[in-house]
């Protein structure tokens, strides 16, 4: 009887432990559910920004296409020159917050495949900044690290001015950006895009409304004013797209975490009921054994 009674205590102790785990998992589930709702709200907001930005971006892109198509031999613009320099400058967009699935890991993988030790890096996002401080040997600019949080267009203007100055002064061979392309709420992939020198082949698939537009005072001067606007729109668009991908990745990650918490709770409840049933059976056996002993 004493041996059975001891077994009952063991099962009751197990039940208390399971109850503590269930309570802990339920608390975690509340947090992940709240984070999922916040990420969903931010995702909706940044997707709207992305949709609103497209008409402006496409308009500037269309005008660039017209100038380049109308002036195939245009070579005097500094933005079309090819600098024969081994160093490049990269704008890299990562996140400043965690719990967003493989978002940053995929960006880091793209970085390792693209960026050389001597390249200049403009890091947006604290996760990328910490990564570069550990791994990159070249110069790192962190002046715009908070851009993924503020999405301030005036800061994007300063960023574009800073990197284009490096290009115009022939300190770098090209300007590139690593961002995360938003395909849909479940699909997003890192991409590397060359911003300068401008590849005129990018515009060949755009329908040109008038290939004989006259630009005053000259196509070169119009292009030199237009291309910074174009780059600002593109960089801002890629920034918003990356933040949208981050929020989509975090929403998916938190949704999966919430589902896993629910599944774990069900498993723990099953174990609790099994332990409870075993404890009751042991209590009955203990009473029966005591009665038989008398």
QUITAUR-V604474 format. One record per run of one state. SS is the DSSP state (a for helix, b for strand, c for the rest). FROM is the first residue (numbers start at 0). TO is the last residue. If there is no record, write none. Layout:
<<SS FROM TO> <SS FROM TO>>
This chain:
<<c 0 0> <a 1 69> <c 70 87> <b 88 92> <c 93 101> <a 102 113> <c 114 118> <b 119 123> <c 124 124> <a 125 134> <c 135 138> <b 139 140> <c 141 145> <a 146 149> <c 150 151> <a 152 167> <c 168 173> <b 174 183> <c 184 185> <b 186 195> <c 196 198> <a 199 202> <c 203 217> <a 218 292> <c 293 293>>
